[in-house]
Amino acid sequence: MDDRKEWYLEYEITINRPGLLGDVSSLLGMLAINIRSINGVDHKKRGLLLLVKNEEQIGRLESILQTVETIKVTKIRESKLRDRLAVRHGRYIQRDHDDRKTFRFVRDDLGILVDFMAEHFKQEGHKLIGIRGMPRVGKTESIVAASVCANKKWIFLSSTMIKQTVRSSLIEDEYNPNNIFILDGIVSAERGNERHWQMIREIMRLPAVKVVEHPDIFVQRSEYTLDDFDYIIELREDPSQEITYDLLQQNRMSQGGFGGFDY
């Protein structure tokens, strides 16, 4: 059994010269630290996932790297999901400075967004994830793609993906904690009857992953709050796009209101 822990080392290159990466790799080898993977991360930075037997190795590594003039260590810690994704995709996920559980993506980042959600979908137990974004930016498609990557079945409680759906009950096999439950906060708020909301409450009690599109509208019309969410994802066409619910509701009304079906 491998008792080694995975650590993340990130450094900024201050003096770029040939053989720099080879020198770092040789140092790690002398300290009996294995490199699991490596990639460029953001501008002039490299990220490495390391396999370490004990923290003494990390302490010695840190001491030596402090004396090296060609690089500056920016992160050294036991690896987190964001670190693993940064090495895999070559850049860090943007995080809100004021609200640390809010993560920002643009449409060009759908690959890393799907990967990010899939890693959370693979975890067991209750998890409530909100996703904000304007129409046709890729919210629902990303959730479904992440479910596929995580090898999980997805269940729509409310949605506008094909035609507006508002469910009031599930069949017995669908009450499975291994499923991903998806609902549209606006559709549930505007169209959901008491049976629909009772079903949502039942699902919320399941030790399963729930994903809510438009969480701000969802919490306005329910007993839940944004504090109940483990993560909030914001998806935009570009970094400057504003997410406004007035425009969302105008868009829906221009497309014929909330006509749909319940079952």
Secondary structure, 3 states (H helix, E strand, C coil): CCCCEEEEEEEEECCCCCCHHHHHHHHHHHCCCEEEEEEECCCCEEEEEEEECCHHHHHHHHHHHCCCCCEEEEEEEECCHHHHHHHHHCCCCEECCCCCCEEEEEHHHHHHHHHHHHHHHCCCCCEEEEEECCCCCCHHHHHHHHHHHCCCCEEECEECCCCCEECCCCCHHHCCCCCEEEEEHHHHHHHCCHHHHHHHHHHHCCCCEEEEECHHHHHHCCCCCHHHCCEEEEEECCCCCCCCHHHHHHHHHHCCCCCCEEC
